[in-house]
Amino acid sequence: MENVDGVTLAVLAALLTGWALVGRRAEAWGITAPIVFLVSGIVLAESVGADPGAPTVHALAEATLVLVLFHDASTVRFRELRHDPWVAVRLLAVGFPVAVLMTAGVSWWLLPSLGFAGALLVGAALSATDASLGAPTVLNPAVPVRVRRALNVESGLNDGLATPLVIVAIGALAANADSADGVAESVALELPSGVLGVAVGIAIGLVAAIAFDATRAWGLSDRRARSVGVLALPLVTFGLAEIAGANVFLAAFLGGLAFGRFSRTVHEEEQVTEPLEIAADVLGVVLWFLAGGMAVRVLREGFKVEWLVIALLAVTVLRLVPVALALLRSGLAWPTRLFLGWFGPRGVATIVFGLLTFEALPADGRTFDIVGVFTLTVMLSVVAHGLTAAPWAERYGRWAGAASPRADRA
């Protein structure tokens, strides 16, 4: 099928209903929602799947990324982070760029046809971690709060850092300029809309924060209405950024950051973000289903061992080494560094980047190389991190409670 039609929506609704009924028991067995929807997307790709390059899929991918960027950024607790920022800062300021450079370098070495821009696209897309896949870790009270906070902040912000790099790289590839000079030209082209996106996002987030707090204080709104308003904010940001000609993804990311930073409502009424979180979760599992179709489309064209090698390295070495370098002289014990390094799952953001790549670039060998690496990495990550998140978190939590240094538990 070309687009997402009524049959596809009915199947997705049936899967969501089924998961709602048995999901708790399935997760106790290590079977997560992403695993179920990814496998379902693969099995049903020929009958009810959608073309990854279809316009409706592209629109859904854009809307999902806007929602996820806004949600993840708005839920970062800066007031808590200011007392202990350094682990998260190290992961974002050192670990993330090192991961991008290492992944890009390895990808370019193994797949020279990618060029500079293609390697940058792979490096950025595979360095963005997924907060939802890491939920069994960051929500497990057995894990020290310092470690949970660092993982939560990192996964909430690094997809926003990766997005501009992905946009620039896709722009260079679309213009058939895959060299460093081509990337520089793409930066120059995207810079005005990027700057405008930052300005629009901050303005919307700040105005919304003031408005929500004021109407709450004056008794002009109730919590249910504010929940609906928070759910609508990412879409408002999307629309106004489109009208202004701004980069919608940067606007969503900065809008979420500003709203979460300046709104007392978000911090004092955590329930108001629940509809937004539910919407992000629902769209996320829909994307896992579409990722199954993307996997079938890619693997139908062929398979390269290089894709698998890059995917294996991305999930392991190309995550563990940057985190280890970022945490040098941090005072954290090696079990904590390994735990932080392992739990960097790849998920929704990487899937969206793959769908955007399919839509923007011609269906040639280079595009299938890029999306093939994305697909295998996500498939490996969803299985490896899904099966290990709960048991390893419990095991690490027991070690932390009994033997970890004070720095790990501070």
C-alpha positions in Angstrom: 0.0 0.0 0.0 1.2 3.5 -0.8 -0.3 5.5 2.0 -1.7 5.0 5.5 -5.3 4.0 4.8 -8.3 2.9 6.8 -7.3 -0.8 6.9 -3.8 0.2 8.2 -5.4 2.4 10.9 -7.8 -0.4 11.9 -4.9 -2.9 12.2 -2.9 -0.4 14.3 -5.9 0.3 16.5 -6.4 -3.5 17.0 -2.8 -3.9 17.9 -2.9 -1.0 20.4 -6.0 -2.4 22.0 -4.4 -5.9 22.3 -1.3 -4.4 23.8 -3.3 -2.5 26.3 -4.9 -5.7 27.5 -1.8 -7.9 27.9 1.2 -5.4 27.8 2.0 -5.6 31.5 2.4 -9.4 31.5 4.3 -9.3 28.2 6.8 -6.7 29.5 7.4 -9.0 32.6 8.6 -11.6 30.1 10.9 -9.0 28.3 8.5 -8.5 25.4 8.2 -4.7 24.9 5.7 -2.7 22.8 8.4 -1.7 20.3 9.3 -5.4 19.8 5.6 -6.3 19.2 4.9 -3.4 16.8 8.2 -3.8 14.9 7.6 -7.5 14.3 3.9 -6.8 13.4 5.1 -4.2 10.9 7.4 -6.8 9.3 4.9 -9.6 9.2 2.1 -7.3 7.8 4.2 -5.1 5.5 2.9 -6.7 2.3 -0.7 -6.7 3.2 -1.4 -3.5 5.3 1.9 -1.7 5.5 2.6 1.7 4.0 5.3 2.9 1.7 8.0 4.6 3.8 8.3 7.3 1.2 4.6 8.1 1.0 3.4 11.6 1.7 1.2 10.6 4.6 4.0 8.7 6.2 6.3 11.7 5.8 3.6 14.0 7.4 3.2 11.5 10.3 7.0 11.3 10.8 7.3 15.1 10.9 4.4 15.4 13.4 5.8 12.7 15.6 9.2 14.2 15.7 7.8 17.6 16.6 5.7 16.0 19.4 8.6 14.0 20.7 11.1 16.9 20.6 8.7 19.2 22.4 7.7 16.5 25.0 11.2 15.4 25.8 12.6 18.9 26.1 9.6 20.2 28.2 10.0 17.4 30.8 13.6 18.1 31.5 13.7 19.2 35.2 16.2 22.0 35.1 15.4 22.9 38.7 16.5 19.5 39.9 19.4 19.3 37.4 21.1 22.5 38.6 22.1 20.7 41.8 23.8 17.9 39.9 24.3 18.8 36.2 27.7 17.4 35.4 27.0 13.8 34.4 24.3 14.9 32.0 26.5 17.8 30.7 29.4 15.4 30.1 27.2 13.0 28.2 25.8 15.8 26.0 28.8 18.1 25.5 31.5 15.3 25.2 29.8 12.0 24.7 27.4 13.0 22.0 29.8 14.8 19.6 32.4 12.1 20.0 29.7 9.5 19.2 28.7 11.4 16.1 32.3 11.7 14.8 33.2 8.1 15.6 30.1 6.7 14.0 30.4 9.0 10.9 34.1 8.0 10.5 33.4 4.2 10.8 30.4 4.5 8.4 32.4 6.4 5.8 35.3 3.9 6.1 33.0 0.9 5.6 30.7 2.5 3.0 32.8 5.0 1.1 29.9 5.8 -1.3 28.2 7.6 1.5 30.5 10.6 1.2 30.9 13.2 3.9 27.3 14.2 4.1 26.0 10.6 4.1 28.4 9.7 6.9 27.4 12.7 8.9 23.8 11.8 8.5 24.4 8.3 9.8 26.6 9.5 12.6 24.0 12.1 13.8 21.0 9.8 13.4 22.5 6.9 15.3 23.8 9.0 18.2 20.3 10.1 19.2 19.0 7.9 22.0 15.4 7.0 22.8 13.8 8.0 26.1 10.9 5.6 25.7 13.0 2.5 25.1 15.0 3.4 28.2 11.9 3.8 30.4 12.4 0.5 32.3 15.8 1.9 33.4 15.0 5.6 34.1 11.8 4.7 36.0 13.3 1.9 38.1 13.7 3.2 41.7 16.5 0.6 42.3 18.8 2.6 40.0 20.4 5.6 41.8 18.5 8.8 41.0 21.7 10.5 39.8 22.1 7.9 37.1 18.4 7.9 36.1 18.4 11.7 35.9 21.5 11.7 33.6 20.0 9.1 31.2 16.7 10.9 31.2 18.2 14.3 30.4 20.6 12.9 27.8 17.8 11.1 25.9 15.5 14.1 26.2 18.0 16.5 24.7 20.3 14.7 22.3 17.7 14.1 19.7 17.2 17.9 19.5 21.0 18.2 19.1 21.0 15.6 16.3 18.1 17.0 14.3 20.0 20.1 12.9 22.9 17.8 11.8 20.4 15.4 10.1 18.6 18.3 8.3 21.9 19.7 7.0 23.1 16.4 5.8 19.9 15.5 4.1 19.9 18.9 2.4 23.4 18.4 1.1 22.6 14.9 -0.2 19.4 16.2 -1.9 21.5 18.8 -3.7 24.0 16.1 -4.8 26.7 17.8 -2.8 28.0 15.1 -0.4 31.4 16.7 0.2 32.4 18.9 3.2 31.9 21.9 1.0 28.4 20.7 0.1 27.6 20.4 3.8 28.9 23.9 4.4 26.6 25.2 1.6 23.7 23.3 3.2 24.4 24.9 6.5 24.3 28.3 4.9 21.0 27.6 3.3 19.4 26.2 6.5 20.9 28.8 8.9 18.2 31.5 8.4 15.3 29.1 9.0 17.2 27.5 11.9 17.8 30.8 13.6 14.2 31.8 13.0 13.1 28.4 14.4 15.1 29.0 17.6 13.5 32.4 18.0 9.9 31.2 17.2 10.3 28.3 19.6 11.6 30.3 22.5 8.9 32.9 22.0 6.1 30.4 21.9 7.4 28.5 24.9 7.9 31.6 27.0 4.5 33.1 26.1 2.8 29.8 26.7 4.5 29.4 30.1 3.4 32.8 31.2 -0.2 32.3 29.9 -0.6 28.8 31.6 0.7 30.1 34.9 -1.4 33.2 34.9 -4.7 31.6 33.9 -4.0 28.9 36.6 -3.4 31.5 39.2 -6.4 33.6 38.3 -8.7 30.5 38.2 -9.5 31.0 34.5 -8.7 27.4 33.6 -8.9 23.9 35.2 -6.3 21.1 35.1 -8.2 19.1 32.4 -8.3 22.1 30.1 -4.6 22.9 30.8 -3.8 19.2 29.9 -5.5 19.7 26.5 -3.6 23.0 26.0 -0.2 21.3 26.7 -1.1 18.6 24.2 -1.9 21.2 21.6 1.2 23.3 22.1 3.6 21.2 19.9 1.1 21.5 17.0 0.7 25.2 17.6 4.5 25.5 17.4 4.5 23.4 14.3 1.9 25.5 12.5 3.4 28.9 13.5 6.9 27.8 12.5 5.6 26.7 9.1 3.8 30.0 8.6 7.0 31.9 9.5 9.2 29.8 7.3 11.1 28.6 10.3 12.6 25.2 11.0 9.8 23.3 12.7 12.0 20.8 14.5 14.2 23.4 16.1 11.1 25.5 17.0 9.6 22.4 18.7 12.7 21.6 20.6 13.4 25.1 21.8 9.7 25.7 22.5 9.6 22.6 24.7 12.8 23.7 26.5 11.5 27.2 27.2 8.0 26.0 28.3 9.5 23.4 30.6 12.0 25.8 32.0 9.7 28.8 32.8 6.3 27.2 33.5 5.5 26.5 37.1 2.5 24.6 35.9 4.5 21.8 34.4 6.5 21.2 37.6 3.7 21.6 40.1 1.0 19.8 38.1 2.8 16.9 36.5 -0.6 15.5 35.4 -1.0 18.2 32.7 1.7 16.6 30.6 0.1 13.1 30.7 -2.0 13.5 27.5 1.1 14.8 25.7 3.1 11.8 26.9 0.4 9.4 25.9 0.2 10.9 22.4 4.0 10.6 22.1 3.8 7.0 23.1 0.9 6.2 20.7 2.7 7.8 17.7 5.9 6.2 18.8 4.4 2.6 18.5 2.8 3.6 15.2 6.3 4.5 14.0 7.6 1.1 15.2 5.0 -0.5 13.0 6.1 1.6 10.0 9.7 0.8 10.8 8.8 -2.9 10.2 7.6 -1.9 6.7 10.8 0.2 6.2 12.9 -2.9 7.1 11.0 -5.0 4.5 11.4 -2.4 1.9 15.2 -2.0 2.5 16.0 -5.7 2.8 14.0 -6.5 -0.3 16.6 -4.4 -2.2 19.4 -6.5 -0.8 21.7 -6.8 2.3 25.2 -5.7 3.0 27.4 -7.1 5.8 28.7 -3.6 6.3 25.2 -2.5 7.5 25.2 -5.1 10.2 28.8 -4.3 11.2 28.0 -0.6 11.6 24.8 -1.5 13.5 26.6 -3.8 15.9 29.3 -1.2 16.5 26.7 1.6 17.0 24.9 -0.3 19.7 28.1 -1.3 21.5 31.6 0.3 20.9 30.4 3.5 19.3 28.2 4.2 22.3 30.4 2.8 25.1 33.7 4.5 24.2 32.2 8.0 23.9 30.5 7.6 27.2 33.7 6.3 28.8 35.6 9.3 27.5 33.0 11.7 28.7 33.1 10.3 32.2 36.8 10.3 32.7 37.7 11.7 36.1 34.0 11.9 37.0 34.5 9.9 40.1 31.9 7.3 38.9 32.8 3.6 39.3 33.2 1.5 36.1 29.9 -0.4 36.6 28.1 2.9 36.5 30.0 4.0 33.4 29.2 0.7 31.7 25.6 1.0 32.7 25.3 4.5 31.3 27.1 3.5 28.2 25.0 0.4 27.5 21.6 2.1 28.0 21.6 4.4 25.0 18.9 2.7 22.9 18.1 3.9 19.4 14.4 4.2 18.5 11.8 6.7 17.4 14.2 9.6 16.4 16.3 7.3 14.2 13.1 5.8 12.6 11.9 9.3 11.8 15.2 10.3 10.4 15.0 7.2 8.2 11.5 8.0 7.0 12.6 11.6 6.2 15.6 10.3 4.3 13.3 8.0 2.2 11.1 11.0 1.4 13.8 13.5 0.6 16.3 11.4 -1.4 16.1 9.3 -4.6 15.7 5.5 -4.0 19.3 4.7 -5.1 22.1 2.6 -3.5 23.3 5.3 -1.2 19.8 5.9 0.2 19.4 2.2 0.9 22.8 2.1 2.5 21.8 4.9 4.9 18.4 3.6 5.7 19.7 0.0 5.9 22.1 1.0 8.6 19.3 2.8 10.4 17.0 -0.1 10.2 19.4 -2.8 11.4 20.6 -0.6 14.3 17.0 0.0 15.5 16.2 -3.6 15.2 19.2 -4.7 17.2 18.6 -2.0 19.8 15.0 -2.8 20.4 15.8 -6.4 21.0 19.0 -6.0 23.0 17.9 -3.1 25.1 14.3 -4.3 25.5 15.4 -7.6 26.8 18.2 -6.3 29.1 16.6 -3.1 30.5 14.6 -4.5 33.4 17.0 -7.3 34.6 20.1 -5.3 34.2 18.6 -2.3 36.0 17.6 -4.5 38.9 21.1 -6.1 39.0 22.9 -2.7 38.8 20.5 -1.3 41.4 21.4 -4.1 43.9 25.1 -3.4 43.3 24.6 0.4 43.7 22.7 -0.1 46.9 25.3 -2.4 48.5 28.8 -1.5 47.0 28.8 1.6 44.9 30.9 4.6 45.8 29.1 7.7 47.2 29.7 9.6 43.9 27.4 7.1 42.1 24.6 7.6 44.5 25.0 11.3 45.3 
